[in-house]
Amino acid sequence: MFSVKQFWMQIDPQFVEQFTSPVYPAISPRPDDVLFISQKDAVWWLHRVLFDFSIANEFNSEVVVLTEKEFNTNKSFHDWLAINETLEDFERNLPQALKPIIYKPSSNDPNDSYYPTIYYRDELAAMIALHMKLTKVSLYQGLLQKTNLNSPEVQGYLKQIPRNHAKLLAKDVIGILRTYDLNTYLWPINIHTIRYVSRYLHDDEYEYKELEFFMKRVIETCHFIFQSKKIIG
């Protein structure tokens, strides 16, 4: 993934600057048969969350050598807080039309699913939610890997976060993918996304078995679509 600061900002600063503005576009009312993906303002929200995801991943992968002063003043943690606040602000301003219309929680009943069922108005809203949750997972990884965990400031913040925070996010991600597992807008990212969050889902035998079954279904779907395109094209 290319650096936002060192690559994209140099190529097209105006494109990048639109995502650093505090102004969020409203979503205009639409007839039921019109997809959000056809609306410019709605697509902006997808581009923006992808931008935030890139920033979070860049924070995680960037190699930074801190000075003694920067280490003692928790610079990495404060940089992380700034990125996290940006995502929280994005979520606070998310239009109601892009939020779930159905959320059925996960269940421990063997006859039900161990993952939630989540429906959105269309595929664009689902992709926005999916990448918002992936950004949260990435930020959680960054908090644990790039900040001084021995700092009282960081310890105090971690106490505010549920211990299963990443797992709950990962289950929501799988829940969205399961709901839209045959949708051609989302299937290209399924395998990579599952691999990204599966590290948080291996501690429960039954949850993991359901995840394995879903992974096989996704792979079979990908092969089927690929073979169909070869035959047609």
N, C-alpha and C positions, 0 to 999 in steps of 0.2 A: 504494500500500500504506500502510495507516494505521500510525502510530507505536505501538510496543508501550508505550513509556514514557509518551507524552503522550496516547494515545487509549485503548488496551485496558486499561491499568492503572487508568485513571480509571473506566472503565465496570464492570469486573468484576475487582477485584484478587485475589480468591480463585482465579479461574480461571487467572490469570497466575502466581500464586505456586506452583501445583502443578508448574509446569515449571521453577521455579528451585530446587526441592528436590533434594537429593542422592540421594533415594530413587528407585530404578527398579523398577517393577512387574515381577514374574516372569510368564512366559507359561506357563499350565498346559497339560499334555499334552492333545491333542485327537484324536478319531477322524479318520481320513483324509478323511472326507466332510464335515467341519465346517470352514468357512472361518475364518481369523483375523479377518476383518472383522466377524464376529458376536461377538467377544470384546471386552469393554470394556477390559481391560488391554492387549490388542494394539493397539486403536485409539489408546490413550494414546501409544504410540510414534510413530504418525503425527502426532498433534497436537503432540507435543514437537519432532519434526524440522521441522515447519512453523513452529513458534515460533522455533527456532534460525535457520531460513532468513530469517525476518522480521528478526531481530536483526542478522544479517549484512548484509542489504540496507539496513537502517536506518543502520548504520555507514557504508556506502558513500555513501549519499545525503545524510546529515546535513551541514549546513553549520556548521562549528565554527571559530571564530576563536581560535587559540591565543595565550596570552601568551608572552612571550619565555622565561620559565622553563619553561612546558609544552613549548615547542618544543625547548629545550635538553635537557630530561630525557626526550624521546621519548614524551610522553604518548600520542600517537596509536598508536604501536607497542605500548605496554603495554596500551592498551585493546583493540587487535586481538588481542594474545596471550591476553587473558582470554576473549574470545569463541571463539578457536580452541581453547583448552583445554577449554571447555565442550563443543564438538563432539567433540573427541577422547575426552572422558570418556563422552559418549553412545555413541560407537562402541565403546569398550572394554566397555561394559556391555550392548551389544546382544545379546539372547538368540540362541542358536545357531539356534533355529527360524526366525528372521527373516533369516538369512544365506543366500547363494545355495546351491542344491542342485546346480546345474550351472554351471560357468564354462568356456566354450571360448574361448581367447584369439583375438585377431584374427590374420589371416594375410596374408602378402604374395603368396600364390598367387592369380593372377587367377581361378581356378576356385572359390576360396573367398571368404569375406567379409573385408573390411578392418576390420570391426568385430567385437567379441566377441559371443558368444551367451551370455546369462545367464538362467537360470531360477530362480524362487523358488517357495515352497510355494503361494502364492496372490497375488492382485493387491495385497493390502494390503502384504505383505512387499516386493513390487516397488516400490510407491509410496514406501515408507519409504526404500529404498535409493536410488531416483531422487532424492528430495529431499535426502538426505544428500550425494550427489555434487554436486548443484546448489549446496548450501550451501558445499561445499569450493571450487567454482569462484568463487562470490561472495566468499568470504574471500580467495582468491588475488588477485582483482581489487582488493579493498580494501587488501591489503598493498602492491600496486604503486602504487595511486592515492592513498591517504590517509596514508601514512607517509613519513618522510624517508629516501629511498633512499640519500642520501649518508652516512647515519649508519653508522659501523662496526658497530653492534649489528644494524641491519637487514641490512647487507651480509653479516654473519656468518650470519644466519638464512637468507638467500636461498641461500647456498652449500650448505645442507643439503637444499634442494629441487631435484629433477630439473628440468632446463631445459624438458622437455616435460610438466611436471606437469599443466598445464591441459588440454593436448591429450589426455593419457591419461584424465583425468576425463571430458572431452567424449566420447571414444570409448566409454567405459563407459555414459554416458547414452544415446547413440544405440544401443548394444548392447541396453540394456534396452527401449528403445522399439521396436526392430526385433523383438525377441522377442515383445512384446505389442502389435504394431501394429494388430491387429483387435479388441483387447479393449476393451469399452465402458467399463470402469472407467478406463482410461488414455487413450483417444483424445482426450478434450477438452483435455488439456494438451499434446498432441504438437506442434502447430505452434509454440506459444509457446516450448516447451522447445528445439525444434530451432533456432529463431532465436536463442535465448539462448546456445547453445554453438557454433553454426556458425562463429563468428569464429575459433575455434581449429582449424578443420578445412579451411582453404582452401589450405594450402601443399602438399598432395599431390594431383596431378591425379586419380589413380585413386580415392583415398578420397573426394574431393569428387564425382566422378561417381556413385559408389555412394550418397552422401548425397543428391544431387539426385534420383536414381531413387526413393529412399525417401520423399523429401519429396512427390514427385508422387503416390506411392501413398497417403500419409497424407491429402493434400488430396482425392483421389478418394474415399477412405473417408469422410471428413467430409461431403462433398457427398452421398454415397449415403445415409448415416445421416440427414442432415437432410431429404433428399427423402422418405425412407421414413416419417419421423415426420409430415411434412406430409400424405402420402397417408393414413396411418392415423388421424392426429388431426384 
